[in-house]
Amino acid sequence: MSQTFKAIKYSKPSRGGFQLKTFTVPTKLQDDELLIKVSYAGINPVDIILYQYAEAFNVWGEEWGMGREFSGTVVATGSEMEFAQGDRIVASTKSIKETQSAVGQYIVIKRSGWVIAKLLDNVPADIGASLPLSYMTAVDILNVQPSITTTPDSKILVLGGGTMAGFYTLQLLKNVYNVHDIYSVQSTKTDKLYAEKFNFKVNSINYDTETRPITEVTQEIITNTFHGEKFDMIIDTIGNSDFFADIGSFLKLNQNKSYVTIVGDSVSVYNNTFWQHAKLIWGSIYRKITNKLFNPGYHYAYVMMNPTDENLVSGVKYLSEGKIHGLIDSAYSIEKFEDAINKLASHNAKGKVIIDLEEK
């Protein structure tokens, strides 16, 4: 008798939305394929955004998979695979559109379409599932200008230290690259969470208790703490445009310094339509073009994560060594999948929202 499993699929919001479907576990694999029993799947903003994009771009109503990262155990392998049955792995898709669903009890993946790393013994499966997209985004942020981000005496401002990409960025800067002068715009709740759970502390600007504009507080840091020396890099993981009106007051100009964003000029509303998201993206593209054309004295970078095996393997290594920590906000069963989506869309998650697919 064939074994079955559950997975989340969708075609577009107007055609039934997310659907929990039953499939048959495959018994035959291609040479370059892996069959994996999924333990946990991470849910990310891009999952919700792509779901909204499907309304405009999934013209023929194809069935798309949900989720772009997961941890699990190899059940079977094709003949050309370097992994073995029983290996614990973490993986993330390279594709924008993915037909296989990470939010499912089993998944078949092609080696060429996914980045994969073995989970080391002391890295829990749920933490592994929270790693790929956020960590590799942080790596790509810092790789925009390594001459700044790997130099201990650099001065770096992070907007959105409470996001997962922001948290990994802070940890890499402090624990791997030993950067001393890091300031993070984040809440007092985030301060307390990082300190109590991981004994991790950075200089912070608490937007939830600070009554003055963040730009004014930043100017005070430059004047009183840095004695007039400005920041070498501003990293935005939440969506902000407050600094551009007078960027030269905060960022060293004409010295090959950078403003790096992964969102754009404003906080992303994940459930917005494609056209609303497109407006935000095009705003960043316009800023990048004008930055190139008019050379205002700094480098503007809009980062989209480029997944690689090398980056994912480094993340697992740093987790194992305790140099970085993953953070889980909440875990939901596959039947409660839409509750997980709603939690993520609320912007109230402190850590990764994951789907628990392990058999209890």
N, C-alpha and C positions, 0 to 999 in steps of 0.2 A: 504493500500500500504506500502510495506517495506521501511524503511529508510536506506539510504546508506551513506557511508563515504569514505574518501580517506586516504590512508596510503602508506608509502614507504616500499617496500620489495626488496629482492634480493636473488639470489642463489649463483652466483659467478661472478667475473668480466668478464669472457669470455662468459657468457650466458646472455648478455643484460645489465649487470651492475644494477644500481639502477633503480627501476621502480615504478612509481606512479600508484597505483591500486585502484579500487573501490570495496568495500565490503558491505555486508548487516549488519546493526546494530543488534546484537543478541537480542532475546526476552526472552530466557531462560538461566538461570545461574545454575551452580552447587552450592551446599551449601557453598563451600569455595571460591567463586568467587565474584569479583566486576566488574561492568561495569562503566567505567569512561569516561566522556567527557573531553578530553585533552585540556588544556589551552596553555601550552608551553612545549616543549621538549628540553632538553640540548643535545648538540653535543660534543663528547669527542674524544680525540686521539684514545682510545681503539675501538671506533666505526669504524674508518678507518682501524685500524690494523686488526680487526676481519673480515672486508670485504676482505682484502687481504688474510687472512688465509683461507677464504672460498674456494679460488682457489685450495688449496692443500687438504683441509679436507672435504669439502662438496661434497663427492664422488657421491652421488646419486642426487645431484642438488635439495635438499630440499629448500623450500622457508623460508628464515630467516627474522626476523624482524629487523628494524633499530632503534637505540636509546636505551639507558639503564636507562634514568631518565626523569621524567616529573612531571608537576603539573596539577591538574584538579579537577573536581567536580564529586562526586559520583552520578550516575544516578540510579543504581539499585544494590541490594546486595543479596547474597545468605543467607540462613537462619542462617549460623554459623558465620557470619561476625560481628565484633564489630563496624563497621562504619554504618552510616545512609545516606539515600538519602539527597543530598544537602551539605554534608561535603566537605570542601576544603582539598585536600590532596597533598602530595608530595611523590613520590615513586621511588625506584630503584630496578632493578632486581638482584637476587642472582646468576643467571645462567651465564655461559660463552656464551653459544649459546641460543638465545631467539627467539622463533617463533612469539611472539606477537611484534608489532611495536609501540614503544613509539612515533615515528614520524608518528602520525595518528590522525584523529579527534576523534576517540573513541578507547578504548582498554579494553579488558577483561583480568584480572589478577587473578591468584590463590594466596591466602594469603601465602601459604607456600613458594612460589617462589619469593616473593618480600618483601623488607623492606618498611614500610609505616609509615608516620607521618601526623597528622592533621596540616594544616597550621593555625597558629594563625592569628587573624583578622588584625593585623598591618603588616603582611608579604605579600607583593605583590606576585602574582602568578608567574611572570617572574623571580623574585629573588628566589622564592622557587624552580623553575626548575633548577636553576644554582647551587643549593646547594649539592645534594647527593654525587656524586662521588668524587668531589674535596675536600669537607669538610671531608667526612669519610676517605679519603686517608690521609689527614692532621692528623686526630685523630690517625690513625694507625701508622703514622710516630712517633708521640710524645709518643705513648704507647710502642715503642720499649724499651725505658728506662725512665720511668716516674721519677725516682730518679734524673735525670738530667733536664728533660723538665719542671717539675713542681717546680723547685727550683729557687727562684728569683735571686740568685747570680751566676747562671750558665752562662757560656760563650758559645754562640751558633752561628755558621756560617751557613747561608742558601744560597745555590747556586740556583738561579732561583726564586727570590722573585716576579718576574713578572708573573709567571704561577699562575693559579687559586689554585692549591694545595699549592704552595709557599705562596700565599697571605693569605689563611686560616691558614697556619702554623704560619706565622708571627703574625697574629691577635690573635690566641690562646696563643702563647707565651707571647705577650705583654699585652693583655687585659684580659685574663683569668688567666694565671699563673704568671703574673707580673715579667717576666724575664727581667732584666735590660740590660745586655750586649748582644744584638742581632746585628749581622751584616748581611746584605743581599747583595748579588751580583745581581744587577738589573740595568736597564737603567735610565738615567735622566728623560726620559719621564714617566717611572713608578713612580719615586719619585714625580714628579709634579702631576700626576694623583691621587695618593693616598692622597697627602697633600691637594689638592684643593677639591676633592670630599668628602673625609672622615675625613680630618684633622688628617690623620694617618701618622706618621713618624717613621722610624727606621734609625739607622746608615747604610749607604749604600756604596758599592763599585761599582762605575758606569763603567761598562765594555765598554760603548759606548764613553766615553771621556777619560778614563784612558789609557795612552800609555804604561805603564809598565805591565808585566804579573800579573795576579791576585794573584798568589802565592807570588810575591814580595810585593805587597800592603798588603796582609794578614800578612806577616812577620813583616812589619813595624808597623801594629796595635798591634801585640803581643809585640813587643819591646818597642814602645813608649807609647801606651795607656794602655796595660795590664801589663807593666813593667816586661815582660818576661814570664808571665803566659799564657799558651796555651789554646786552646779551649777544652771544655768538649764534644762537639758534632759538627759534620759537617753533614748537611742535604742537599742532592742533589736532586732537583726536575726537573732538566733540562738535565742532562747527562754530566759528567765530570770525567776526570781521572788525572788532573794536580797535585793533592796533594799526590798521592800515592808514587811517587818516593822518597819523603822525608817526609813521613807522621808524623814522630816524631818531625818535626820542627813546626807542626801546631796543632797537637792533643796530649793531655796528654796520654802518654803510660803507660801501666801496672797499670792503675788506674780505670779500668772498664769503659772506655769511648767508644764512638761509632761513626762510619761513616755510615750514613743511606742514601740509594738511592731508588728511585722509577723508575729509567730509566736504569742506567748502566753507562758505561764508556764514552759514547758519546751521542750527541743529536740525538733523534729518528727522522728519516724521515718517517712520517706516511704512505706515499704511497709506501714504500718499499715492496718487496715481503716477503712472509712468511720466506724464508730462510735467508734473510737479517736481519729480526727481530730476528729470532732464534739465529743468530750469536751473537747479542747484549745481548740477555737473557742468553745464555750459557756462555758468557764472565763473567757475574755477578755471575752465579752459580759456575764457576771455581774459581772466586775470593773468594766467600763465603767458598768453600771447602778448599782452601789453607789457608784461615784465620783460619779455625777450626784446620787444621792439624798442622800448623807451629806456631800458636799463636804469631802473631807479636806485641802483646801488646795492641790491641784494638779490639772492636767487629764490624764486618762488617755485615750490614743487608740490604737485598733486599726486599722491602716491596711491597706486592700486597694487595690491599684493600679488607678487609673482611666486607661486609655490615651487619649492625645490626640495629634493630629498635631503640635500646637505643642510638646509636650514631646519628642517623638521628633526633630523637626527641630532643637531646641536641643541634643540629645545629639550628633547628627551634627556640628553646628557646633563644639561643644566638642572633639570628637575631632579634627576637622580643625585646630583652633587649638592643639592640644596641652594644653588645660586639663584634660582628663580622658584616661585611657587605658583601653582594654579589655584584658582578660587571658584568654588561652586556656589551659586546663589540658591538654586533649587533644582530638584529633579522631578520629572513627571513621567507617568506611565504613558505608553503610546495611545491609550484610549483618552487620555487627558491632554493630547497634543495641542489642541487649540488654547487651552489654559496657559500652556508654556509660551505660545506665540503672543498671547495677550500680556503676559508678564514682561516679556522682552520689549514689546512695543510701548509699554508704559514708561520706559526709561528709569524704572525704579529698581532694576536688578543690580545687586552689588556682587558681581561675579558672573560666571557663565550659567546660562539656563540650559539644562541637558534633559534628554529623554533616556530613561532607564529601561533597557531592553533585556536585562539579565533575568534569568528564571529564578524566582524566589522559592 
